Amino acid sequence: MGYNLQNPLIVQGDHTVLVEVDSPRYEEARDHLARFAELVKSPEHIHTYQITPLSVWNAAAAGMSAGQIASILGEYAKYDVPSHVLTEVRDYASRYGRLKLHANGDDSLQLCATDAPLAEEIWRSKEAHQYLESREGPLSFRVLPLNRGRLKQALIKIGWPIEDLAGYVEGEALDVALRDVTVQGLSFSLRPYQWESVNVFYAGGEAAGGSGVITLPCGAGKTIVGMGVMARISTSTLILVTNTTAVHQWIREILDKTTLRPDQVGEYTGQAKEIRPVTVSTYQILTYRRSREDEFLHFGLFDGRDWGLIIYDEVHLLPAPVFQYTASIQARRRLGLTATLVREDGREDDVFALIGPKKFDVPWKVMEGQGWIATAVCTEVRVPLPKKMRMEYAVTEPRRKFRFASENPAKLPVLRQILAHHPDEQTLIIGTYVDHLRDIADELQVPVLTGKTSNAQREELYNEFRAGRLRALVVSKVANFAIDLPEAAVAIQVSGTFGSRQEEAQRLGRLLRPKPGANQAHFYTLTTRDTVEHDFALKRQLFLCEQGYAYHILDADDSPARTASLLSQT
């Protein structure tokens, strides 16, 4: 048996890969491994990745072969890689492309298998058979266009991803170009990685392109990538985003950086119902209905124009009803944008089937090293419960323990010390529980922004923060998405939504716009020691480790001087 003790990977027979963080080859191995495996655990010294069919299919769709995966595992493994793992990786990878969907000349589609046993398995599959119109030959089936998405969903559930080569309708033509100088008078061009992601998605206009997900860090310009795709395709576009603030930001960016006129860009929200050549709407308005039994009132927006492109911003948050409708509009080009493909509901395979596979990503630390995003220092401060509250926590019913720990009053002195440690930095204080956030805002004498804050008041607070007249702003979960505050250099997370990795990604992303000078940001998380909040924090930190961030752990005690001393070391 061969071995190399300098290597960081231990590949196990259950498809897990242990990664030794202290290995000198850790960082390069991690960046390769993240392309075809998923991080599942990240204790301090040994991280655990899992090789899954979906992780390999995403790699295969991005052009990575089973041979390349095997070569990477062999290059960085401490011991010989189990032969059956390599065999199964080859099997996973070979499944992508063995079923292809093509356009027929009669407005129908044709599903083609590469071999007779596979064709017979698909024909006899209860899940897939209902979406096959007829069998046209030993290896092919007729499929109605309406069933294009549903068939892809059904087959990926039984382990057979379809390579969709059926092409797309062109949609209503629209002349879109990117400006060299913005309306504000600033020079403008896409960064190299942004151009690359646009080109990978478009794929020269071939059927192999036109649907898929681009993953980039918050602050790396996903909106710019979306506009680049719009300019490349030059077609009427529907853009779906998370909230009204994001709608307004997309519209501002489009009007500032493209040649589109204001009368060509519409807002479809609770405030306005404009359907124009480029229309920006929210998932919330699309999924509104008066009761669970009623129809979705605004799904007609999907048919409001002859869209040639639909952009799904923050695609990892796509609601189930929008998934369902997306299954029926597979002839439209579909671009998903996100910082992380992790979904809390486990429906990553539906993103793959209905939006498309991951087409492009860049590790966050790579972009940080190139100066495209700020360098982030991540610190967890573990705060004890006050002695008088320990018994109360012990007898609290399980479903309330998380909130009890999240609202630990001992976090406030630590919060003050962190603010004092960064006296000249603009800071976001982010949390989940509104009453707790209001108490913090009152104590610190700073504004608080929640879901009930009017859009006008939000914009006023954002403008005050951007102008530097507000040093700190307390924000609820509404700040997880679509807040453009490049001036923020410090975020202090006082509570979160259980173990949400996607929330961790979004909150860190609030800080990553490039900064003048040292280009430095600080991300703090306050957790209550020896409680369920601390347990959930470990799950959230999976995202940080996955992207290559080390995080400092400080153990605050009752001594302000000691806490201040610990902070000075970060």
Protein Blocks (a to p, Z undefined) as FASTA:
>chain_A
ZZdfkbmbdcdfkopacddfkbmklmmmmmmmmmmpccfbdcfklccddddfklmmmmmm
nopafklmmmmmmmmpmbdcdfklmmmmmmmmmmnopaccdddfkopacdddfbfklmmm
mmmpmklmmmpfbafbfkbccddfklmmmmmmmmmmnopacddfebpaebjaddddddfb
dfkopacdddfklmmmmmmmnnnopakgoiacddddehilpmmmmmmmmmmnopaddddd
fbfklmmmmmmmmmmmmcbdfklpccddfkbccddfbdcddfklmmgcfbfkbccfklmm
mmmpccfbdcdehkllocfklmmmmmmmmmbccddddfbfcdfklpmmmmmmmnopcfbd
cdfklmmmnopaccdddddddddddfklmmmmmmpcfklmmmmmmmomklmmmmmmmmmm
mmmbccddddfblmlmmmmmmmnopacddfklcfklmmmmmmmmmnopambdcddfklmg
opacfkbmbdcdfbdehjafklmmmmmmmmmpccehjlpacddddddehiaklmmmmmmm
mmmmmnopacddddddfblklmmmmmmmZZ
